[in-house]
């Protein structure tokens, strides 16, 4: 029923879209593209007056997704591509304004000088030297034939140009980020000047919040005065009720009984892999030995007291019902120490470029080495140093540290764990031929091979339909005008809030990656109070929009929590300032029933006041204060202060300040990205990607 609902919801939309497209095509085939690409719709953004077309964005998005593969989601890719386009256009504009152009010749020189181009035999002459004309002809042929390879080369050339523009811009910026010796001297002075003084401090917390009233108009005025700090993107607040499709106790009992009926046939099966496959096991045959500490603790004792061909279960484990058949029982150590000599061959994994021997030659050499060490074990160390390609331990005579069963590649592991101490053999792995010597083993114990039939615990069809009906009934009650939250409460459902979802988000807290819900929330017909049922993987969700924030200044209601503490402290500072009467710190302290505090070694480097914490404004004021003069009514982070500077100890002058100057230069040059971010912030950027990813 839930699946049919999904089809019903989407079928009419698809029919309308297909119908309109076909109608446009019948009228005029050339208008089909225009139907989806009108002049207005075709732009998804603008950067300092330069439009970004859908075609440009889609082309770069497609290229990026091909490179990234399945490692990124659609929205992650869209963000990366947009950021790249913005960066590229900003750099280009900055260079144009500076009168600098990255020409075709610049790009071409970087390409032909690339090592992978110079060393490619396809672009070399008979003497084995790079032939530029040959390379040009190759590109011309690919371009003329419009091959996939030409598309890749074209993208690479564009990337070279973009990188050149970025590097040129950063180089120009870096060239201007020098520093003088005087700046080095000032840095030394500021960081190493030590201040001593006395102060009194009355914390804001000494004034009760109830004595201070904050008006809505004051919050609004503060927001307008500090617009830069309160600019926000469009966002939506949601609440949702989730109806999880989970198996009931009756479903689990039925599954367990069904699986138990397989015990007889499983016991008689001679090919366990075939049995698992033919009977619909959700997991295949595992041929690894199992240690007791890796098996489900609730069933481990029963399994490890069993014998070969015993069947244990059905039992519940990690969301599955399982039947386990013991197929092999042996004693094995849990750790092994071994030495090896690795003889690789051409085609083996991680093989060095200078290896030229064939697989047959490598096997023959390994067999020869084995015969030598079998006759004279003392030769193992010297032969490992001479022949082993595993340089990580060849200097130690091929000795490996202790390793457990899961660490080594399969063939190496099987030999090391199933043979006795002292055994030596040639073992082939994907890395080559190993001459392996088992030098020690410890903690021998019983281990098993298990053929395990598994079936994931899922809700029955009847249960799934019942859950669907519950979600549908809840949505129906809300559609009749009933309050979303009252209806949820009456039905004992939990309504979960989601605050501040952005238009290009894909993750909904509490639900995971559910882009369809975000897209709906930003649809042009969706407003506060709108609701919808969504059929998700493993659940049904009924969501409602509880708040709409448009792009611009943060609404007063949302900003109040952030602004109110600021305004509270501001008003408390005014109240406390009235108590700072008196010409001395002692008089002020007495009037406020507090003591005068002292502080030594205070500096602008740390901005810490002893016993108080970080107070940049107060420390800054002390640095510029006159000795023994009382300063009062200064509002800090934690309260209102009065202070007197008693000593200002300047640092010892240095012979020169070149080291300080170089440090300033290095810090500045490593922060060119801040220059870009500043230019980006001052650029006029209109981002309309939401039009591609929102409903309606």
C-alpha positions, 0 to 999 in steps of 0.5 A, a space after each residue: 500500500 505504501 509503495 502504491 501511494 508513492 506511485 500515485 503521488 508522482 504519476 500525475 506530476 510526471 504525466 503533466 511534465 511529459 505532456 507539456 514537453 511533447 506538446 511543445 515539441 509538436 508545435 515546434 521541435 526547436 522549442 523543446 529546449 526553450 521550454 526548459 531554458 527560458 532566458 530568466 530560468 537559464 540563469 542560476 546566479 550572478 557574480 559582480 554583474 556576470 551571469 552564471 548560466 544553468 548550462 555552465 553550472 550543469 556542465 561543471 557539475 557533471 564533470 565534477 561528479 564524474 571525477 568524484 564518483 559516488 564519494 559525494 552527494 548531489 548537494 555536496 557536489 553542487 556546493 563545491 562546483 558553485 564555490 569553484 565558479 565564484 572563485 574563478 570569476 573573482 580571480 579573473 575580475 581581479 586580474 583584469 582590473 590589474 591589467 593582467 591576462 593569462 593568455 593561450 601561450 601561458 596555458 600551452 607552455 604549462 601543458 607541454 612542460 608537464 612531465 606526463 606530456 613530455 614522457 608520453 611515447 605517443 608525443 615523441 619523435 624517433 629519437 625519443 624526444 618530445 615533439 610539440 608538433 606531434 602533440 598538437 596534431 594529436 589534440 587537433 584529431 581528438 577535437 575534430 572527432 569530438 572524442 571523450 578524450 578531447 573533452 577530458 583534455 579540454 577540461 584539463 586545459 581549463 583547469 590549468 588556466 584556472 590554476 594559473 589565474 589563482 596562482 598569479 593572483 596569490 603571487 601578486 598578493 603575497 608580493 605586497 604582504 611584506 613587513 618592515 623592521 619597525 613592525 618587527 620592533 612593534 611586535 616585540 614591544 607589544 608581545 613582551 611588555 609586562 603590566 602590573 596594576 590594581 583593579 576592582 571588578 563588579 560582575 554583571 551577575 551581581 545585578 538581578 535580571 529582573 531589574 532590567 527590562 529589554 524591549 522588543 524595539 531595543 532588540 530590533 534597533 540593535 539588529 539594525 545597528 549591527 546588520 553585518 552580524 545579523 544577516 541570514 540566509 533563508 531558512 525554515 523551521 519544521 516539526 515532524 512525527 516519524 512512523 518507523 516501520 519496525 517488526 512487532 513481537 508477533 512478526 519476530 515470533 513468526 520469523 523465528 519459527 520460519 527459520 527454525 523449520 530449516 534446521 532439519 534441511 540445514 543439518 543434512 546439507 552437504 554444500 552449505 554455501 548452496 543451502 544458504 543461497 537456495 534458502 534466501 540467506 541475507 549473508 553468504 558463506 564465511 570461510 574464516 575461522 571465528 574466535 569466541 570473543 568475536 561471536 555474539 556474547 549471548 550465544 558464544 558459550 553455547 556455540 563454543 561448547 558445540 561439536 562439528 555439524 551442531 546447529 545453534 539457533 535461531 538466535 538474534 544478532 545485530 538485527 538478524 535472526 540466525 542459524 549457525 552450523 559448526 563446520 570445522 573445529 581446531 585449536 589456533 593461536 590468537 597471535 603469531 610472530 613470523 619472519 618472511 622474505 618477499 620475492 615480487 614479480 611484474 604485475 604483483 601489488 605494490 611492486 617497485 618500478 625496477 622489478 623485471 622478473 616474471 611470476 615463474 622466475 619469482 617462484 623459482 627464486 623463492 623455491 631456491 631460497 626456501 631450500 637454502 634456509 631449510 638446510 641452514 636456518 641461520 642464512 634466513 637473516 642475510 637472505 632477507 636483507 639481500 632478496 626481500 623487497 619488504 624494506 620495512 623489515 628486511 634490515 631486521 632479517 625479515 622479522 615481523 612483529 606479533 600479528 593477529 588473525 585479521 591483520 595479514 593477507 589471507 594465504 599468509 595468515 592461513 599458513 601462519 595460524 594453521 601450522 606449528 612453530 618452526 614451519 617454513 614454506 613458500 606462500 603466494 599472495 597478491 604481493 608476490 612469493 613469501 618464504 615464511 618462517 613461523 617463529 612463535 605463537 601464543 594463546 592457543 584456543 578453540 576456534 570454529 568455522 561457522 556456516 550461518 544462515 541469516 535473515 534480516 528482521 523486518 516488519 511483515 506486510 500487515 505491520 507495514 500497512 498498519 503503520 502506513 494507515 497510522 501515518 495517513 490517519 494522522 495526516 488526515 486529521 491535520 488536514 481537517 484543521 486539527 492542530 498538528 501538535 495537539 493531534 500528535 499529543 492526543 495520539 501519543 506521538 512525539 513531534 520532533 523540532 528541526 530549526 534553521 534548515 537552509 534551502 540547499 541542505 540535504 540533511 534533516 536532523 533526526 531523519 538523515 539525508 532527506 532532500 525531498 523534505 527540504 525541497 518541499 519546505 522551500 516550495 513557493 506554495 509552502 508556508 507556515 502551517 503547511 504539512 505533508 506526508 513523506 514515505 521514506 526508506 524504513 518509515 513514514 513522516 508527517 512534517 509541518 512548517 513551523 517557521 519561515 525566515 527570509 533572506 536578510 536580517 534575522 527576525 527579532 524573535 530569533 535574534 532575541 536569545 542572542 541580543 538579550 544578554 548583550 543588552 542586559 549587560 549594557 544596561 547592567 553596566 550603566 547601573 553598576 557605573 553609578 556605584 563607582 563613586 570615589 577617587 581611589 580604588 579603595 573607596 570604590 571597593 568599599 562602596 561595593 563591598 569588594 576588595 582591590 585585586 592586584 595583577 602582575 605580568 599582564 600582557 597584550 599577548 594573553 589579554 588575561 586578568 588574574 582571577 577574572 579571565 579574558 578581558 581584552 578591553 580592560 588589558 588594552 586600556 591598561 596598556 595605554 594608561 598613565 601610571 598611577 592614574 585611576 580609570 573607572 566605569 569601564 565595561 568589560 566582558 564579565 563586569 564593570 572595572 576600575 583600575 590603576 596601572 602601577 608599572 609598565 615594564 618594557 622588554 629588553 631591546 633586541 640587536 635587530 628585529 629581522 626575525 620578528 619581521 620575517 615571522 610577520 611576513 610568513 604569517 601574512 603570506 600564509 593567509 592569502 586566503 583571507 584576502 580572497 575571502 575579503 574580496 568575496 565578501 565585498 563582491 555582489 554575489 547572487 546565488 539562485 541555485 535553490 531554483 534548481 533544487 526546490 519544489 515547485 
